[in-house]
Amino acid sequence: MSNLEVAPDEMVCGSAQSHAGVELLVPRNVPLGGPRAMDVRRTLPQKQRSLVGAWCFLDHFGPDPVGETGGMAVPRHPHTGLQTVSWLFTGEVEHRDSAGFHAMVRPGELNLMTAGRGISHSEFSTPETSVLHGAQLWVALPDSARHVSPTFAHHRPEPLTGTGFAVSVFLGSLTVLQDHGADLHSSSPVATHTELLGAEIRLEPHTSIRVAVKAKHEHGVLLDSGTLHVGVDELPVDHLAYLPTGTQEITLTSGDQPVLALLIGGEPLGEQILMWWNFVGRTHDEVVEYRRQWQAEIGEEPGDTESKRFGDFPSDTPAPLPAPVLPSVRLRPRD
């Protein structure tokens, strides 16, 4: 997924200091295109907190009436130094990338694209989609893996189910603790470059579950719909609850309405990353070079195109997205 802001903020991201309790991250609305754009709610990154584990970007959208907004229509655009995670609740999106992968993103199915040294891709909701609803996230690759070759993975997890709940673990592993009967455990076979957790959680009204998590990880709970308490704290819809390292068990309790939520987590990255537009790098000069190469490859600006960092794309697809203009000052941390 692309960050389509015409003046994206520069941000140097690093794991914030952990502290006790639940921290609420408030979403901000971002249009995903033109005047009839589909809006997304963005909870990562922000000034308050830029990373949860290696998760560095979280856009949450829908239920979106595609007939009114046009749905998701994101032409070819570049990425570096990250992985994209697509997870849908409703609808269908067609993914195509310069590494040669062509896939449909459907509800309950993980699509993970590794940009590595550089990739370009497009995403369009299909004509059959009337309502689009889901989330797209980025994972920052550690320095040891951020120049790997681009690739793609797909996985459909089998949900863990019990009285009043269903949990689908699409990345990492998770255990649902039960007072009566054996605990339920699920692990995703999809390989990642840092320890990660990603799971969809559905609760019927007045249901409580306990999940065991790794104490060395930090976690976030995003509430899509319903009434939900994370421990003793009520989580507003569309907000992300952050739980610091040291947490070994998370209790999730629904109220009078059914709950749909995402649980993410991971070991703190322990590195600073510089994010601008759709690039994750480490320095100002690195990001400037990524932009220069992309603009040259798509013919927007003069330059050497032999490296083909972002790969080739079929000629019969919509025109690629040009990069925004860089700020007039060096990319730097926010105050």
N, C-alpha and C positions, 0 to 999 in steps of 0.2 A: 504494500500500500504506500502511496505517496503522501508526503506532507505538501499540500497544495497552497500553503500560505505564500502570498506574493512577497512578503517581507519577513521571512522566518527569523526568529531570534537565534543568536549564537548562544551556546551553552556548553560550559565545561562541567561535566557530571562526575560526581564521586559519591561514594556511599556516605550518607549522613551518620552522625553518631547515634548509636542505639540508645533508647531510653525506655523506661517501663511504661506500660499502658498502650491503649489504642490511639493512633494518630489518624485523623480524618483528612483525606486529600479531596478537595472540592473540584469538580469538573469545570472546564470552560468549553463553550460552544465554538466549534471551528467549521466553517463551510467547506465542503469537499469539492468545490468547483465554482461554477458561474452563478447567475442570479436565481436559478431554480435548483440550487445545489442541495444535496443531501447533507444535513448537519451531522457532525460527530461530536461526542462529548469526550474531551481529552483529560485524563487524570495523571498521565506521565508523559513527558517530564514537566516539572514546575519548580518554582523557586523553593518551595518548602521541602521538596524531596524529588530527586531526579532518577533514582534507581531503587528497585526492589530486587535484591540479588543482581542478576545481569539484565533483568527486564528494564528497558530504558524508554519505552514508548507504549502507550495504551490508548487506542481510539475505540470508543463504544458507540454503536449506531443503531437506530431503529427502535421499534418497528417503523420502517420507512415505506410509505406508499409510493412505489416506484412510478406509477402512472402520473403522479403529481410532481415528483422531484427529478425523475429521470434515473434514479437509482445510482449505482456505482458505475461511473464511466471515467476510468483513469487510464489514459493512453500510456504508451511506453515511457518509462522513467528509470533513472539509475539508482543503485544502492551500493554502498561499500561498508565493510567492517561490521556487518550485522546479520541476523537471521530474522525473517518475517514469519509470524505465526498467524494463520487465518483460522478463525473458529466461528461458524455460523449457527444461529438458533433457527432461522427461517430464511428461505430463498436459496439462490444458487449464483455463483460467480465463476466466470471463465478466467483462468489464469494461463498466461503464456509468457515464456521468458527466453532470454538469449542463450541459455545453456541447452535449449532444445526441449524443455519440459512444457507439456500442455496438459492441463488438468482442470477438472471441475471441483470447485469448493462447495461442499454440501453440508447440511446440518449434521453434527455429531462426528465429523471427519476432520482430522488435523491435516493441514497443508503447511509444511515448513520449508521455506526457501532460504538457503544459505548464500548470501551475497559474496562473502569472502573478499577477494581482491577486487571484485567488481562484476555486476550483473545489471541487466535492465529487464523490466517486465511490465505487463499491462494487466488490468483487471476490469472486467465489464460484467455487470449483472446480466443474466440471460433473459431473452424475450419472455420466457415462461414465468419469470419471477414477478409476482405482484406485490409482495412485501419482503423487504430485506432487513435483516436483524442479526446482529452479531458483534464481534470484536476483532480487531486486528492489532497485533502487538509486535514490538521489535525486541530482540535480544542482542545486546552488545557482545561481540566476540572478544575474548581476551587477546592480549597482544600476541600470544603464541599461536593463535589460530586465525587472526584477522586477514591474513593474506592467502588463505586456502582457496582452492578452485571452487567455483560456484556449483551448487547442486540442489537437489530437491528431494523431499521425503513426504510420504503420505501414510496415514494410519487411521484406522477406525477402531477406537477402543470399545471393549465390551463393558457396559456400565456395571458397577457394583450396586445391587439393589437390596432393599429391606423394607420394613414397614414404614411407609411414608417418605422414602428417599431414593434417589438414584444419583450416583457419583461416577462421572466419566473422566478417567485420568489419561490425558493425552500426552503429557511429558512428565518424566520422573516417576516417582512411586508414592503411594499414599495408603494408609491403613485406616479403615473405619472401625473404631472400637465399639464393641457391643457388650451390654450388661449381661445378656443371656445369649448363649451360643458362641460360636467361633468368630473371632475378628475377621474382617474382610480386607483383602489386600489386592492391589493392582499396581503393575509396573508397565510403563510404556517401553516398547522396544526401540524407539527412535533415539538415536545417539545425539548427544549435545556436547558442546565444548566446555561448559561449566555445569555444575550441578544445578538442576532446575526442577521446578514443579509447576504443572499446569493442569487444572481440573475444572470441569463443569459440575455444579451442584444444584440439584433440584429437590426441594422439600415441599411436601404437602403441608397444609395449615396445621399448626400446633404440633410440630415435629422437632425433635432435638437430636442432633448427632454429635459425636465426638470424633475428631480425626487426630491421629498421631502424626506429628511432623518432626523434622530434624531440628534440634536445638541450635545448631550452627547456622541455620538458614534464617533469613528474614522473609516475611510473608505479606501478602496483600489480599484482601477480600473485596471484590467489586460486586455491588448489588445491582442487578439489572431490574428486577421487579419483585414486589411483595414487601412484607415486613420481616426484618431480620435483626436478631441480636447476635453480635460477635462477643462471646463471653457475656458480660453484663451490659455492654454498650449497644445502643440501637444504632443501626447503620442506615443513613438516608439513601434513597434510591439514587443511582448514578454516581455515588461516592465510592472512594477506595479507602478501606481501613488498613492501615499499616501496623504490623506487629513486628517488633524488633527481634533480634537473635535472642536465644534463651527460651523461647516458647517451645514447649514439647507437645502440647495438646491444645487444640482449638475447638471450642464448643460453639456450634451454630444452631440457633433456635428460631423457628418461624413463628409468626403471629397468626392473625386471622386470615391472611392471604397466602397463597402458594408462593414459593421463593424460587427465583432463578438467579444464580450467582456464579462468579468465577473465583477460583482460588489460585493465586500464583505465588511463587517463592523461589528461593535459591540462595546459595552461598554468596555473601557479599563479594562483588567483583574485585575490590581492592585496587582498582586502577582508575585514573582519570580518563574520561573520554570527551572528545569535542564533537558535539552534534551541530550540524547546520544543514537545513533542508533535508535531503535524503541521504546524506553522507554521515558516517561515523568515522572519525579519525582521531588523531592525537594532537596535531598542531595546526595552526593557522595555515602554514604553507602547504601542508598536506591536503587540506580541504580545498584550498585555492587550486591546486593541481588537479584534483578530482573534477572540479567544476570545469576547468579549462579543457580537460580531455573529453568530457561529455559534450560540451558545446562544439568542439571541433568535430567529434564523431557524427553529430547530427546536422552539421553544416551551418550552425548558427553563428560561429565565429571562426576565423582562420586559425590553422594550427595543424600539427602533425596528427594524422589519423591512423598511422600504421600499428600502434599498440593495440587498438581494438579492446581496450580494457572492459568496455561494457557490451561487447559482443554484437553479432549481427541479428537482424530481425526481419521477418517476412516483409516484402515491399508492399503488400496489399493491406497493411494494417494502418490505422489512423496515425497522423503525424505525432512524433514524440513531443514530450513536454520540455521546453527549454528551461534552463536553470534561472532562478531569480538573480537579480543584481546583487553582488556582494556588498556588505556594509562598507562605508567609506573609511572605517577604522579596522585595525586588526581584530580578528575574532578573539574574544576574551570572555572570561567568566562574567556572569551577572553579578551585580552588587548584592 
